[in-house]
């Protein structure tokens, strides 16, 4: 019987938590409630976790599984519930891998959103140019992958409108966001084109505060400030 070894640098507990975060909500709860272990991940993925590369393979497998489940249940035209202003969560939670005092300080005058990847127009966008785009307000529930939720008051431009404006290839699979503080994230193109997916510039009808991602964010990444937006395959 082959003995599974964990090399230095692969933290078992963190690996399990990272894998669980990539599962859809019901599956994640069942996974963590049960005997969540490297053995469980091995059975789920068929991968032996013996080094850093195999750990990455496990997370990639679980992420692919999650993508397929979400694609199967996603309904492009179904709208999330909207709420009255009186139901906005106050204070809206701050959530990041850094403390609120360590939230990045962005100079709005020099800030530019870089556009890359499968787009026709790769010009950079200044903050005044972004603020000049048509905007709409929506009060919807933010559901975090960590299990909590809160109702937020968001104002911004539809990401779908921005992608069309820059001539993005809408047959691309993903839109990739890179943030100045090192955080990056992707959403699939159907989600990017959903009418309620916004590039957010205001919270509570005021310019985004630093703790919520000034000067721009997405509701699902409400403490992150993207510096690059890139459709890719």
C-alpha positions in Angstrom: 0.0 0.0 0.0 1.4 3.4 -1.0 2.1 5.7 1.9 0.9 9.2 1.3 3.3 11.9 2.5 2.8 15.6 2.9 5.8 17.7 1.9 6.6 20.9 3.8 4.5 23.8 2.6 1.3 21.8 2.1 -0.9 22.5 5.1 -3.5 19.8 5.4 -6.1 21.9 7.3 -5.7 24.8 4.9 -5.9 22.6 1.9 -9.2 21.0 3.1 -10.7 24.5 3.9 -9.6 25.8 0.5 -11.2 22.8 -1.2 -14.4 23.2 0.8 -14.7 26.8 -0.3 -14.7 25.7 -3.9 -17.7 23.5 -3.4 -21.3 24.7 -3.8 -22.9 25.7 -0.5 -24.9 22.4 0.3 -21.9 20.2 -0.7 -19.5 22.4 1.3 -21.6 22.0 4.5 -21.9 18.3 4.1 -18.2 17.9 3.4 -17.1 19.9 6.4 -19.7 18.3 8.7 -18.5 14.9 7.7 -15.0 13.4 8.0 -13.3 16.1 6.0 -9.8 14.9 5.5 -7.1 14.4 2.9 -8.5 10.9 2.5 -11.9 12.3 1.7 -10.3 14.6 -0.9 -8.5 11.6 -2.4 -11.7 9.6 -2.7 -13.5 12.6 -4.2 -10.9 13.5 -6.7 -8.9 10.3 -7.3 -5.7 12.2 -6.7 -3.0 11.3 -4.2 -1.8 14.3 -2.3 1.9 13.7 -2.0 3.4 17.1 -3.0 2.6 20.7 -3.8 1.7 19.9 -7.4 -0.8 17.2 -6.5 -2.4 19.5 -3.9 -2.9 22.0 -6.7 -4.4 19.3 -8.9 -6.9 18.5 -6.1 -8.0 22.1 -5.8 -8.3 22.4 -9.6 -10.4 19.2 -9.7 -12.8 20.5 -7.0 -13.0 23.9 -8.7 -13.9 22.3 -12.0 -16.6 20.2 -10.3 -18.0 23.4 -8.7 -18.0 25.2 -12.1 -20.0 22.3 -13.6 -22.5 22.3 -10.8 -23.0 26.1 -10.9 -23.3 26.0 -14.7 -26.0 23.3 -14.5 -28.2 25.3 -12.1 -27.5 28.8 -13.4 -30.4 30.6 -15.0 -29.2 33.6 -17.0 -32.5 35.5 -16.9 -33.5 34.7 -13.3 -33.0 37.8 -11.1 -31.9 37.7 -7.5 -34.4 39.2 -5.0 -34.2 42.9 -4.4 -35.0 44.5 -1.1 -36.2 47.9 0.3 -33.6 50.3 1.6 -34.8 49.6 5.2 -33.5 46.0 5.0 -29.8 47.0 4.2 -27.5 45.4 6.7 -25.9 48.0 8.9 -23.0 48.0 9.4 -22.3 46.0 6.3 -19.6 43.4 7.2 -16.0 43.9 6.3 -14.3 40.7 5.1 -10.8 40.3 3.8 -7.5 38.5 4.5 -6.2 41.8 5.9 -7.6 44.0 8.7 -9.8 47.0 8.0 -6.9 49.3 8.9 -4.8 47.5 6.3 -7.3 48.0 3.4 -5.4 49.3 0.4 -5.3 53.1 -0.1 -6.0 53.9 -3.7 -5.2 57.3 -5.3 -8.4 58.0 -7.2 -6.6 60.6 -9.4 -4.0 58.2 -10.7 -6.2 55.0 -10.6 -6.7 53.3 -13.9 -8.6 50.1 -14.8 -6.5 48.1 -17.3 -8.4 46.1 -19.9 -6.7 43.1 -21.4 -7.4 39.7 -23.0 -10.0 39.0 -25.7 -11.2 42.6 -26.2 -11.0 45.0 -29.2 -10.4 48.2 -27.2 -7.7 47.8 -24.6 -7.5 51.4 -23.5 -7.2 52.1 -19.8 -10.1 53.6 -18.0 -9.7 56.5 -15.5 -12.0 56.9 -12.6 -13.9 59.9 -14.1 -14.4 57.9 -17.3 -15.8 55.0 -15.2 -18.1 57.3 -13.2 -19.4 58.8 -16.4 -20.8 55.4 -17.5 -24.6 54.8 -17.1 -25.3 53.5 -13.6 -28.1 51.8 -11.8 -28.8 51.0 -8.2 -29.7 47.6 -6.7 -30.2 46.4 -3.2 -29.4 42.7 -3.1 -28.0 40.1 -0.8 -24.3 39.4 -0.8 -23.6 35.7 -0.1 -20.0 35.0 0.9 -18.4 31.6 0.2 -17.5 31.5 3.9 -21.1 31.0 4.8 -22.4 34.4 5.9 -24.7 36.8 4.0 -25.7 40.5 4.2 -27.9 42.8 2.2 -26.0 45.6 0.5 -26.9 48.8 -1.4 -24.9 48.9 -4.6 -24.7 51.4 -7.5 -22.7 51.0 -10.6 -22.7 50.1 -14.3 -23.7 46.7 -15.6 -20.6 44.6 -16.4 -22.3 43.3 -19.5 -22.6 46.8 -20.8 -18.9 47.5 -20.1 -17.8 44.3 -21.8 -19.8 45.2 -24.9 -18.5 48.8 -24.8 -14.9 47.5 -25.0 -15.6 45.0 -27.6 -15.1 41.9 -25.5 -15.4 38.4 -27.0 -18.6 37.3 -25.3 -17.9 33.7 -26.3 -14.9 33.7 -23.9 -15.4 31.4 -20.9 -14.3 33.7 -18.1 -13.7 37.3 -17.0 -10.5 37.5 -14.9 -10.0 40.3 -12.3 -6.5 41.2 -10.9 -6.3 43.5 -7.9 -3.4 45.7 -6.8 -3.1 43.9 -3.4 -2.4 40.6 -5.1 -5.9 39.2 -5.0 -7.3 37.7 -8.2 -10.6 36.1 -9.1 -12.7 34.9 -12.1 -16.3 34.7 -13.0 -17.7 32.8 -15.9 -19.1 34.7 -18.9 -22.8 33.9 -18.3 -22.4 35.3 -14.8 -20.6 38.4 -16.1 -23.4 39.0 -18.6 -26.2 38.6 -16.0 -28.1 41.9 -15.8 -27.5 42.2 -12.0 -23.7 41.8 -12.2 -22.4 45.3 -11.7 -19.1 47.2 -11.6 -19.8 49.0 -8.4 -18.8 52.6 -7.7 -21.1 53.5 -4.7 -22.4 51.9 -1.6 -25.4 53.4 0.2 -25.6 56.0 -2.6 -22.1 57.3 -1.6 -18.7 56.8 -3.2 -17.4 53.4 -2.1 -15.4 53.7 1.1 -11.9 52.3 1.3 -13.0 49.2 3.3 -15.5 48.1 0.6 -13.1 48.4 -2.3 -12.7 52.1 -3.3 -12.9 53.1 -6.1 -14.6 50.1 -7.8 -15.6 46.6 -7.0 -18.0 43.8 -7.7 -20.7 42.9 -5.1 -19.2 39.4 -4.8 -15.8 40.8 -4.1 -16.9 43.7 -2.0 -13.5 44.5 -0.4 -11.4 44.2 -3.6 -10.3 46.9 -6.0 -9.6 45.5 -9.5 -6.8 47.0 -11.5 -7.1 44.7 -14.5 -10.2 43.1 -16.2 -9.5 40.4 -18.8 -11.9 38.1 -20.7 -10.1 34.8 -21.5 -10.7 31.2 -22.5 
